[in-house]
Amino acid sequence: MTPPEPRQPIWLPVVVLTLVQVSIAFGVLSISVLAPVLTKELGVGLGFIGTYSAILWGTSLVTILLSGELLARFGPTRMSQACCLGVALALGVASTGSVVAVALCAAIIGLAAGPETPASSQLLMRLTTPRQRPLIFSAKQTGLPGGAMCAGFILPLLLHTISWRGTLLVIAATAIIMALAMEPIHRRYDNAALPVRPSARRSILGGVVTSLRASVTWPGILPLSLCALSFTCIQFCISIFLVSALVDRLSYTLVQAGTVMAVLQFAAVLARVMVGGAAVRWVSPRTVMIACGSGQIVAALLLGLISPAWPGAAVVALAIFCGITTNGWNGVQLSECARLAPPDRVGEITSGTMVFGAIGVIIGPLTFGWLAGAAGIDTAFLVFSLVPLIGLWGIRKQTVVA
């Protein structure tokens, strides 16, 4: 077992891995941001976006479950490059402009996105001390809201210049550039990865079973898995359907709704760093996650009550609150997984907890989309305000593990 090496330079892998996540998140959320235009052109309803999300995260389960084995075989930076190239391929397929192509895009992009977080966790675990991890992991996880912020702000502007198909190709090009930019550091950091345990070269099925078992039975991990399930569910429901809610219910233009989405994600970027810092200096990670989960309930309730009578400032303030509460917890949860897992099993156990998160993203937006279509998007937000209670229950029952 190789001990952490905190004196190794940490800024380069943190910056690079954050940019990788920005690129992947940009691609993952592009279809959701373009939904008001894309669904109209394809002749499908809002429920299709929930189906798209379910396909994406359903297929991501495959590579999430295989992450431990893939990382043992190829290393974290090589897997990160593969993630970027997979996103580019998926968006290229979607740009052909049919319902089948967009559904196939969801499947490919899901496979590509799965290993990204376990890969980064495996590398950062070795390069950080336990005290640094909440802040460093939170800083790296700013890539998800950062990519979503880019999507919310840039994509509506691109639509004024090129078609939605061309817009997807632009995003695909950025993912390819990111993959190529990682090549100079591949040898250095993959060689620095943790050595593979003798048992790591097990069968693929054995790796899947071991990863899932660890996410439930390893001391202290199950509550974190429940947080991943419920908090990720509400996070993605808000991220996926916010633009459509503002366009449909408040008659915002796509540019206006995209700007609000960008504000939410900018708040999320700041929240992940600030919350991670708070977990290092002032409060426990458990307290942070309870505060975020409680805030998610309030955020969903307010989104269910939003109406055209709300002033623009109130909508922006709500977006900021949503960004903080639905995103601030993630890096802290990952750092807790890394703290509780053996150093040579961080990627494996992290991927196990991510399965719970993927299940939340599969079931949540799919159910939300069809509920919104049947009863209205306001009702869907009100119903889904109950979801974070699952994670809060798990954390409150958690026994502190030293």
C-alpha positions as CSV (number, residue, x, y, z in Angstrom):
1,M,0.0,0.0,0.0
2,T,1.5,3.3,-1.0
3,P,1.0,6.2,1.4
4,P,-0.2,9.7,0.3
5,E,2.5,12.1,-1.0
6,P,1.2,15.5,0.0
7,R,4.5,17.3,-1.1
8,Q,4.0,16.4,-4.7
9,P,2.6,19.4,-6.7
10,I,-1.1,19.3,-6.5
11,W,-2.2,22.3,-8.5
12,L,-1.6,20.8,-12.0
13,P,-3.7,17.6,-11.6
14,V,-6.5,19.6,-9.8
15,V,-6.6,22.1,-12.7
16,V,-6.5,19.5,-15.4
17,L,-9.1,17.2,-13.8
18,T,-11.4,20.1,-13.2
19,L,-11.2,21.1,-16.9
20,V,-11.9,17.5,-17.8
21,Q,-15.0,17.6,-15.7
22,V,-16.0,21.0,-17.2
23,S,-15.7,19.5,-20.7
24,I,-17.8,16.4,-19.8
25,A,-20.4,18.4,-18.0
26,F,-20.7,20.8,-20.9
27,G,-21.5,17.9,-23.1
28,V,-23.8,16.1,-20.7
29,L,-26.0,19.1,-20.1
30,S,-26.0,20.6,-23.6
31,I,-29.2,18.7,-24.7
32,S,-31.1,19.9,-21.6
33,V,-30.2,23.5,-22.2
34,L,-31.1,23.3,-25.9
35,A,-34.3,21.4,-25.0
36,P,-36.8,24.2,-25.8
37,V,-35.5,24.4,-29.4
38,L,-34.5,20.8,-29.9
39,T,-37.8,19.2,-28.7
40,K,-39.8,21.5,-31.0
41,E,-37.7,20.7,-34.0
42,L,-37.7,16.9,-33.3
43,G,-41.5,17.0,-32.5
44,V,-41.2,15.5,-29.0
45,G,-42.5,16.7,-25.6
46,L,-40.7,17.6,-22.4
47,G,-40.9,14.0,-21.2
48,F,-38.3,13.1,-23.9
49,I,-35.7,15.1,-21.9
50,G,-36.4,12.9,-18.9
51,T,-36.0,9.8,-21.1
52,Y,-32.8,11.2,-22.5
53,S,-31.4,11.6,-19.0
54,A,-32.5,8.1,-18.0
55,I,-30.8,6.6,-21.0
56,L,-27.6,8.6,-20.3
57,W,-27.3,7.7,-16.6
58,G,-28.5,4.2,-17.2
59,T,-25.7,3.4,-19.5
60,S,-23.3,5.3,-17.2
61,L,-23.9,2.5,-14.7
62,V,-22.0,0.1,-16.9
63,T,-18.7,2.1,-16.8
64,I,-19.2,3.3,-13.2
65,L,-19.4,-0.3,-12.1
66,L,-16.3,-1.2,-14.2
67,S,-14.3,1.9,-13.0
68,G,-12.2,-0.1,-10.5
69,E,-11.1,-2.6,-13.2
70,L,-10.7,0.1,-15.9
71,L,-8.5,2.2,-13.6
72,A,-6.4,-0.8,-12.7
73,R,-5.8,-1.5,-16.3
74,F,-5.4,1.9,-17.9
75,G,-4.7,4.5,-15.1
76,P,-6.7,7.7,-14.2
77,T,-5.4,10.2,-16.8
78,R,-5.8,7.7,-19.7
79,M,-9.4,7.0,-18.6
80,S,-10.1,10.8,-18.4
81,Q,-8.9,11.2,-22.0
82,A,-11.2,8.4,-23.0
83,C,-14.1,10.2,-21.3
84,C,-13.5,13.4,-23.3
85,L,-13.3,11.5,-26.6
86,G,-16.5,9.6,-25.8
87,V,-18.4,12.9,-25.2
88,A,-17.1,14.2,-28.5
89,L,-18.3,11.1,-30.3
90,A,-21.7,11.3,-28.7
91,L,-22.4,14.9,-29.6
92,G,-21.2,14.2,-33.2
93,V,-23.9,11.5,-33.4
94,A,-26.6,13.8,-32.0
95,S,-25.7,16.5,-34.5
96,T,-27.1,14.3,-37.3
97,G,-30.5,15.5,-36.0
98,S,-33.0,12.7,-35.3
99,V,-34.7,11.3,-32.2
100,V,-32.8,8.1,-32.6
101,A,-29.5,9.9,-32.9
102,V,-30.1,12.0,-29.8
103,A,-31.1,8.8,-27.9
104,L,-27.9,7.1,-29.1
105,C,-26.0,10.2,-28.0
106,A,-27.4,9.7,-24.5
107,A,-26.1,6.1,-24.4
108,I,-22.6,7.0,-25.6
109,I,-22.2,10.0,-23.4
110,G,-23.3,8.0,-20.4
111,L,-20.7,5.4,-21.0
112,A,-18.1,8.2,-21.4
113,A,-19.0,10.1,-18.3
114,G,-19.1,7.1,-15.9
115,P,-15.4,6.7,-14.9
116,E,-14.5,10.4,-14.6
117,T,-15.1,10.9,-10.9
118,P,-13.6,7.6,-9.7
119,A,-10.5,8.3,-11.9
120,S,-10.0,11.8,-10.4
121,S,-10.6,10.5,-6.8
122,Q,-8.0,7.8,-7.2
123,L,-5.3,10.2,-8.3
124,L,-6.2,13.0,-5.8
125,M,-6.4,10.6,-2.9
126,R,-2.7,9.9,-3.3
127,L,-1.6,13.5,-3.7
128,T,-3.5,15.0,-0.7
129,T,-3.5,14.8,3.1
130,P,-6.8,13.9,4.9
131,R,-7.1,17.5,6.1
132,Q,-6.8,18.9,2.5
133,R,-9.2,16.5,0.9
134,P,-12.6,18.3,1.6
135,L,-11.3,21.5,0.0
136,I,-9.3,19.8,-2.8
137,F,-12.1,17.4,-3.8
138,S,-14.6,20.3,-3.6
139,A,-12.4,22.5,-5.8
140,K,-12.1,19.7,-8.4
141,Q,-15.9,19.1,-8.3
142,T,-16.4,22.7,-9.4
143,G,-16.0,21.3,-12.9
144,L,-19.6,20.0,-13.0
145,P,-21.3,23.4,-12.3
146,G,-18.6,25.1,-14.3
147,G,-19.5,23.1,-17.3
148,A,-23.2,23.6,-16.7
149,M,-22.6,27.4,-16.3
150,C,-20.8,27.4,-19.7
151,A,-23.7,25.5,-21.2
152,G,-26.3,27.8,-19.8
153,F,-24.5,31.0,-20.9
154,I,-22.7,30.0,-24.1
155,L,-25.2,27.7,-25.9
156,P,-28.1,30.2,-26.2
157,L,-25.6,32.7,-27.6
158,L,-24.2,30.2,-30.1
159,L,-27.8,29.5,-31.3
160,H,-28.0,33.1,-32.6
161,T,-25.0,32.3,-34.9
162,I,-25.3,28.7,-35.8
163,S,-27.9,25.9,-35.6
164,W,-28.2,23.6,-32.6
165,R,-26.5,20.9,-34.7
166,G,-23.5,23.2,-35.2
167,T,-23.5,24.1,-31.6
168,L,-23.2,20.5,-30.6
169,L,-20.2,20.1,-32.9
170,V,-18.5,23.1,-31.3
171,I,-18.8,21.4,-27.9
172,A,-17.5,18.1,-29.4
173,A,-14.4,20.0,-30.6
174,T,-13.7,21.4,-27.2
175,A,-13.8,17.9,-25.7
176,I,-11.3,16.6,-28.3
177,I,-9.0,19.5,-27.5
178,M,-9.2,18.7,-23.8
179,A,-8.3,15.0,-24.5
180,L,-5.3,16.0,-26.6
181,A,-4.1,18.6,-24.0
182,M,-3.9,15.9,-21.3
183,E,-1.4,13.8,-23.3
184,P,1.8,15.5,-22.0
185,I,0.8,14.7,-18.4
186,H,-0.5,11.2,-19.0
187,R,2.9,9.4,-18.5
188,R,3.7,11.3,-15.3
189,Y,0.5,10.9,-13.5
190,D,-0.6,7.5,-14.6
191,N,2.8,6.2,-13.6
192,A,2.2,7.9,-10.2
193,A,-1.1,6.1,-9.7
194,L,-1.5,3.6,-7.0
195,P,-0.1,0.1,-7.7
196,V,-2.7,-2.5,-8.5
197,R,-3.3,-5.0,-5.8
198,P,-2.8,-8.6,-6.7
199,S,-6.5,-9.2,-6.4
200,A,-7.4,-6.3,-8.6
201,R,-6.9,-8.3,-11.8
202,R,-10.1,-10.1,-11.1
203,S,-12.9,-10.8,-13.4
204,I,-15.1,-7.9,-14.6
205,L,-18.1,-9.4,-12.9
206,G,-16.1,-9.9,-9.7
207,G,-15.1,-6.2,-9.8
208,V,-18.7,-5.1,-10.2
209,V,-19.9,-7.2,-7.3
210,T,-17.1,-6.1,-5.0
211,S,-17.7,-2.4,-5.8
212,L,-21.4,-2.6,-5.1
213,R,-20.9,-4.6,-1.9
214,A,-18.4,-2.1,-0.6
215,S,-20.8,0.8,-1.2
216,V,-23.3,-0.8,1.2
217,T,-21.2,-2.8,3.7
218,W,-18.0,-0.8,4.2
219,P,-18.1,1.1,7.5
220,G,-19.6,4.6,7.1
221,I,-20.2,4.3,3.4
222,L,-23.9,3.5,3.2
223,P,-25.1,6.9,4.5
224,L,-22.9,8.5,1.9
225,S,-24.4,6.3,-0.8
226,L,-27.9,7.4,0.3
227,C,-26.8,11.0,0.0
228,A,-25.5,10.3,-3.5
229,L,-28.9,8.8,-4.4
230,S,-31.2,11.6,-3.2
231,F,-29.0,14.7,-3.4
232,T,-27.9,13.9,-7.0
233,C,-31.5,13.2,-7.9
234,I,-32.7,16.7,-6.9
235,Q,-29.6,18.4,-8.2
236,F,-30.1,17.0,-11.7
237,C,-33.9,17.5,-11.7
238,I,-33.3,21.2,-11.1
239,S,-30.4,21.5,-13.5
240,I,-32.2,19.7,-16.3
241,F,-35.7,21.3,-16.0
242,L,-34.9,24.8,-14.8
243,V,-34.5,26.3,-18.3
244,S,-37.7,24.6,-19.5
245,A,-39.6,25.8,-16.3
246,L,-38.6,29.4,-16.9
247,V,-39.4,29.3,-20.6
248,D,-42.8,27.6,-20.1
249,R,-44.0,29.1,-16.8
250,L,-42.4,32.6,-16.7
251,S,-42.3,33.1,-20.5
252,Y,-38.5,33.8,-20.4
253,T,-36.6,33.7,-23.7
254,L,-34.0,31.0,-24.0
255,V,-31.2,33.5,-23.5
256,Q,-32.8,34.8,-20.3
257,A,-33.5,31.3,-19.0
258,G,-29.9,30.3,-19.9
259,T,-28.5,33.3,-18.1
260,V,-30.4,32.3,-14.9
261,M,-29.1,28.8,-15.3
262,A,-25.6,30.2,-15.6
263,V,-26.1,32.2,-12.4
264,L,-27.1,29.1,-10.6
265,Q,-24.1,27.2,-11.8
266,F,-21.7,30.1,-11.0
267,A,-23.1,30.0,-7.4
268,A,-22.5,26.3,-7.4
269,V,-18.9,26.8,-8.4
270,L,-18.3,29.2,-5.5
271,A,-20.4,27.0,-3.1
272,R,-18.3,23.9,-3.8
273,V,-15.0,25.7,-2.9
274,M,-16.5,27.6,0.1
275,V,-18.3,24.6,1.5
276,G,-15.2,22.5,1.1
277,G,-13.2,25.1,2.9
278,A,-15.8,25.2,5.7
279,A,-15.6,21.5,6.1
280,V,-11.9,21.8,6.6
281,R,-11.8,24.8,9.0
282,W,-15.1,25.2,10.9
283,V,-17.7,22.5,10.7
284,S,-17.8,18.7,10.2
285,P,-18.6,17.2,6.8
286,R,-21.7,15.6,8.3
287,T,-23.0,19.1,9.3
288,V,-22.3,20.4,5.8
289,M,-24.3,17.6,4.2
290,I,-27.3,18.0,6.6
291,A,-27.3,21.8,5.8
292,C,-27.2,21.2,2.1
293,G,-29.9,18.5,2.2
294,S,-32.2,20.8,4.2
295,G,-31.7,23.6,1.8
296,Q,-32.5,21.4,-1.2
297,I,-36.0,20.8,0.3
298,V,-36.6,24.6,0.6
299,A,-35.2,25.2,-2.9
300,A,-37.5,22.6,-4.6
301,L,-40.6,24.0,-2.7
302,L,-39.8,27.5,-3.9
303,L,-39.4,26.4,-7.5
304,G,-42.8,24.7,-7.2
305,L,-44.3,28.1,-6.1
306,I,-42.6,30.3,-8.6
307,S,-44.9,32.4,-10.9
308,P,-44.8,35.2,-13.4
309,A,-45.5,37.6,-10.5
310,W,-42.0,37.1,-9.1
311,P,-39.6,39.9,-9.9
312,G,-36.4,39.0,-11.8
313,A,-34.3,39.7,-8.7
314,A,-36.2,37.0,-6.7
315,V,-35.7,34.5,-9.5
316,V,-32.0,35.2,-9.6
317,A,-31.8,34.9,-5.8
318,L,-33.6,31.6,-5.9
319,A,-31.2,30.4,-8.6
320,I,-28.2,31.3,-6.4
321,F,-29.8,29.5,-3.4
322,C,-30.4,26.4,-5.6
323,G,-26.8,26.5,-6.8
324,I,-25.5,26.5,-3.3
325,T,-27.7,23.9,-1.7
326,T,-27.8,21.4,-4.6
327,N,-24.1,21.5,-5.4
328,G,-22.2,22.4,-2.2
329,W,-22.3,18.8,-0.8
330,N,-20.6,16.8,-3.6
331,G,-16.9,17.3,-3.0
332,V,-17.4,16.9,0.7
333,Q,-19.2,13.6,0.2
334,L,-16.4,12.3,-2.1
335,S,-13.7,13.3,0.3
336,E,-15.5,11.4,3.0
337,C,-15.6,8.3,0.7
338,A,-11.8,8.7,0.2
339,R,-11.2,9.1,3.9
340,L,-13.1,6.0,4.9
341,A,-11.8,3.8,2.0
342,P,-8.4,2.1,2.0
343,P,-6.0,4.1,-0.3
344,D,-5.9,1.3,-2.8
345,R,-9.7,1.0,-3.1
346,V,-10.7,4.6,-3.3
347,G,-11.7,4.4,-7.0
348,E,-13.6,1.2,-6.5
349,I,-15.6,2.3,-3.4
350,T,-16.2,5.8,-5.0
351,S,-17.6,4.1,-8.1
352,G,-19.9,2.0,-5.8
353,T,-21.4,5.1,-4.2
354,M,-21.7,6.7,-7.6
355,V,-24.0,3.8,-8.6
356,F,-26.5,5.2,-6.1
357,G,-26.1,8.6,-7.6
358,A,-26.6,7.3,-11.1
359,I,-29.8,5.5,-10.0
360,G,-31.0,8.8,-8.6
361,V,-30.3,10.6,-11.9
362,I,-32.0,7.8,-13.9
363,I,-35.2,7.6,-11.9
364,G,-35.4,11.2,-10.9
365,P,-35.5,13.2,-14.1
366,L,-37.4,10.4,-15.9
367,T,-40.2,10.5,-13.2
368,F,-40.0,14.2,-13.0
369,G,-40.4,14.7,-16.7
370,W,-43.5,12.5,-17.0
371,L,-45.0,14.0,-13.8
372,A,-44.4,17.5,-15.2
373,G,-46.1,16.5,-18.4
374,A,-49.1,15.0,-16.5
375,A,-49.6,17.4,-13.6
376,G,-47.4,20.4,-14.4
377,I,-43.8,21.3,-13.6
378,D,-44.8,23.1,-10.4
379,T,-46.4,20.0,-9.0
380,A,-43.3,18.0,-9.9
381,F,-41.0,20.3,-8.0
382,L,-43.3,20.2,-4.9
383,V,-43.4,16.4,-5.0
384,F,-39.6,16.1,-5.5
385,S,-38.9,18.4,-2.5
386,L,-39.4,15.2,-0.4
387,V,-36.5,13.4,-2.1
388,P,-33.6,14.9,0.0
389,L,-35.2,13.4,3.1
390,I,-33.6,10.0,2.1
391,G,-30.1,11.4,2.4
392,L,-30.8,13.3,5.5
393,W,-32.2,10.2,7.2
394,G,-29.0,8.3,6.3
395,I,-26.6,11.0,7.5
396,R,-28.5,11.5,10.8
397,K,-28.3,7.8,11.4
398,Q,-24.6,7.7,10.5
399,T,-22.1,6.5,13.1
400,V,-19.0,8.5,13.1
401,V,-16.0,6.5,11.8
402,A,-12.6,7.7,12.7
